[in-house]
Structures are given as C-alpha cells and as structure tokens.
C-alpha cells in the first residue's frame, strides 16, 4: 500500500465505529479530525468530502460484517441445518461486540439514509441483497441434500430470517435488553425446525 492508501485506510478504520455509533449525518468533520488526529487538509487530501468518507466507512463496516457471517456459514458441518443454527449462534455470541460498535451497520445506515443520502441507500440495498442471496444459497444446499423441504421459496425464507434478526437487534439495542435478540433467534430456530426442515 502507498502512503496515501495507508492514510485513507487509517481514516476509515478510525472512524468506522464513530459513524456507526453517532450516525452518518451527525458525524462532523471535527469528529473525524478528533478520531484520527489528522488535520482537515489530510482528511480532504484523501476524500472528496465527508459523504465520501461515510460511503467508504459504510463499505468497510458492511464488508467486515459480511466476512464474519461468511466465516460462520462456511465452516465444515455435518448438516446444512447445523450450518444455519451456527449462523444464529454468531449473533448470540457476538451481540455485545455488535452493540458496543453501534449496532448493525446495515440497519443503522438503512434507518438513517432513507432518501436523503441516495448513494448510501444504494450501498445498503446491495448489502441486503447479498445477505439474502448468501442465506438463500445455504437453504438451497439443504434442499439438494434432502434436509429442507423442496417446495419452499428460499429467497422468501432468507428474507424472513434477516428481517427477524434485524428486528431483534433494533429492539434489543433500543430497550437495552439482549433478550429481544434472543427471542428473535429462538423464533428463527423454530422456523428452521418446523417450516424449513423435512419432517
């Protein structure tokens, strides 16, 4: 990496939690300067504006989450059912770290950007689409291995799983009670056992 690339990466990493915790609109240039210890000139020497920092930070946060989720789904398991259940365990085991870093970066950006930051909204849409596809592929693998019902719509169930997880995170973080997330994960486990798996 060149010096400029290293500086840019440093800015992204130092402000990743900042943007996710404070929000994209509420994070000021002064906040970025304080978090990085760099001058205004150094920030704008590497980014066109604050919005570009925000977009790159979102990409970094979303990619980090995607990598962690992919790692949990790509482990070797005896069954595809186990793979989905270990995916749920990722949230049970890592909820404290997720909350300390401001919550789910996809959810936070989705709530905040709406139509006021169309470039960020587009990135969030791509992230959720990729997440749906990732879980849908796992469910399809379960159909191929005769673990899951062949007639179910894999994308619909993948979407439901994501909606329930995100709803659980939202309530748990808002109410300062991890049990809302656990309740959501328990519901997904029930769906896997009773609606997705072959009897």
Beta strands, then each sheet from edge to edge (+ up, - down):
end
